Amino acid sequence: MSVNNEKIKYEIEKLFTSKRQRYHSLSFSELSGLIDAEIERKSLKKICRNLEEEGIIIIDNDRILNPSHYNIVAGTIKIVRTGEGRVYPEKEPRKAIFVDFDKTGDALDGDFVYVRVAKIGRRGRPYGEVVKVLRRKQKRIIGEIKKVGRKLIAVPISRSNLPDIIIDGKEAKPLKQGDIVIVEPSAKKKDLWHINGRLIDVIGDKNSSAIGTKIVIEKNGFADEFSSNVLKEAKSLSSDIRKEIERRVDFRNLKTVTVDGEKARDFDDAVSIEKIEKNLFRLYVHIADVSYYVKENSLIDKEAWKRATSVYFPDYWIPMLPMKLSSDLCSLNQGKDRLTVSVVMDIDKKGEIIDYRIVESVIRSDERMTYTNFQKVLDGSDEQIIQRYSNYAEDFKLMEELCHILKEKRRRRGSLDFDLPEPEFILDATGDIIDIVKSERLTSHRIIEEFMIAANETVAEYLFKHSEPSIYRVHELPDKDSIDEFNEFIKGLDFDLKPIGKIAPKNFQKMLDSVQGLEIEHLVSTVLLRTMKHALYTTKTEGHFGLASKHYTHFTSPIRRYPDLVVHRILKRMLNRKKKEIYSNNYLKQLEKTAAHSSEMERKAEDAEREVLNRKKLEFLKAHTGEVFDGIISGVAEFGFFVEIEGYYVDGLVRMKSLKGDYFIFEADKHRIRGRRSGITFRIGDRVRVLVIDVYPERGEMDLELLYDRFDEFISLNKKRRKKRSRRISKRRN
C-alpha cells in the first residue's frame, strides 16, 4: 500500500473513531467528499475492506457504519461442541459475549467476527449474535473422507469444533473412504454442523506412513516446494568462484573436516586446529558463505526470509534454500573448493580467547566425518576406522583437549547443561519406526557444540564492540514467580535441597549438580527446565542466560537459519568498508522485523517437529496396545497425570477417574495428586507401571491404566488403621 493510501486509511479511521468527529454512518460518496485527496471508488472500497477486516468499520451494502454506534463488537469466536459460541472482543478479551447455537451465523471456530450485543442476561452476562465474518481462521481445512449415505464428507481431523464439509459430487468421484484431503469451506454454512466445500488436494491414505508428516506440513502452512521462479534463479547461479578466491584468505592447505550426523543433508560448518605454542591453541571455525550467492531482495532471499528456518522431520526435510544451494554450492562438500567466513581464535589453557580474527576465506574439506567415526578415533575402539583416519588422530585429540578446556570455562561461569535423554528413531525404508533408542551424547558431539558456541560468542562480541546493528540470540532470565514455585516444589521432596536464591546461571547449575545421580534427578531437572524462557532473536544484546554469555548470536548455520545469513552480511560489510555506516530507521526496523519473524518461525518449526515425532512414537506404540510398560510421571493435572514410557520418551495419560480405591485430589502447588483417605501420592518423577489401553496417533494421545502394585499396600494399611480407629472410638463411647 502506498504512502497516500496509508494516509487515507488513517483519515477514514479518524472519522469513525475520534472523539471530536465520530460519524455513525456514511455512504461511499459522502466519505469520498470528506477525504482530503482524490481517489478512485474501487481503491476507496479496497481500503474500507481492509479497515473492516481489522474491526474498525462495518460495510453494509453501499454504506460504511460505525460498529460501536450499533452495539457491534469485533472479536474471535470460540465454538464449543454444543454449537454455542463465545466471542472474545479484541479490545477486552476477558469480557466474553455469549452466542446461542442458532445465532452463530456463518462463523466457524476461531473466526474473527462482528457480533451485535442483543441483551444482558443474568449476572450481567452479555448475549449477542454474529452479524458478519471478517476473517476465516482456517481457509483450508484438513479432513478425512467418510461415507454418509450417498454423500462423501470430509471430517476435520483437528480438535477444533469445525463442521463437516460436504464435497461437491463431481469432485468427490475419485475419492474413497479414509482419504486425507484439503478442502476450502464456503462462505455460508449449510446448517449448524455442515458446510459445503471445495476440494483443494488429496494428501493421501490415512494409513500411509508419511501421512502424519504431510498433515503437519499442511496444517502449519509450510511451503515444501519452491516456485519455478526461485528454482530458475538458483539454477542461474554460477559455480565458478576462481576470481572470488583471489581476494580471499586461502585456507585450502589446512587440514579441515566437517563433522555431522550420518543422515545430515547439508554441511555448513567445518573445523581446523593447530597448537601454535605449548599452551596455546588456534581454532578455525569455517562457515559456508551463503551471502555470496543469496543477494538481498533476490527471489531466493525473499523466499528464505519467509521460511526463516529449515524444518527437519524423521522422514522428511523442508530446506530454507533450494537444493542447488543447500546441498551443492554452499555445502562444504568433501574435496570441493568452497567460499566461507572463518573465525580464527587463539585460545589459552584456561579457555580464554586472547586474540581472534574474522575473515572471508576459501576452504577445501578433507573429510566428511560422522560423530560416530570421530568418536571411534577418540576411543581407539575400531582398528579399521583408526587406520582410515590416522592422518587426523592427532588433530582430533587436540580438539578433545580444547573441548574440555572450553567446557570447563563455561562451567566456571555457570553455563547450564541439561543432559536430559532424547530419543533416536530407527526407521525402515517406508519411514515407519521399527525401534526407539536413547540418543547418545558423545564427546564428538560436545566438541563441535563447544567450537560453535565459541565462534558465535566471538562474533557477537565483535558486533557489540563495534556498536553494529545486528541480530542477537537472547535467552532472558526466568521469572521470579517461576523460581518461587520451583523452590516451593523442592520443599515437598524428601531431600535436603537448598532453594535457588539469586536468579543466576551458577545457582541453577548448582541445583542440577546437587541432584546428579539421585533418583529425583529427572524430576528436578524437568521441573527446573520448565521455569526457563524460550530463547529468541532480537536486535538488542541482552545476554544468554542458559549459556551464561554476555553476548551471543547465531552465525554458524546460514544454510538453515535466516538470522545467521543476516549476520554474515553484516560482518562482510564491516570487513570491507572504509568507514562506519549510518543506518536508516527503515533498515533498523527491518532488522527488528526479521528478528521477530525468525523467532516466530523457529517456534512454529519446533512445534511441528515435536508433533511429528510424537505422532511417530504413538504409531509405533499402537502396535503394543494391551502391553505393560514401566514409566516416569512427567506431569500432573486436575484430570490425571502423564507418564513417560521408559525407553520410548512418549507421554500417555492416566485419567483421574480411572484411579480406584480412593478419592484423589490435585495439589498444584506440590506438583502431585493425593488420595484423600489413603494418603498415596503421585508426583512428577515417580516410577509407575502402566497398561496401554488406547493409542490415538492422529490426536497425539495415549490412554494408560495404572497397575496398583504400590497402591494396594496403602489400601491394606489404611484398612488396618480404620479398624484400630473404630475400636478406639467404641471404647471411648463405652
Disulfide bonds with the S-S distance in Angstrom:
none
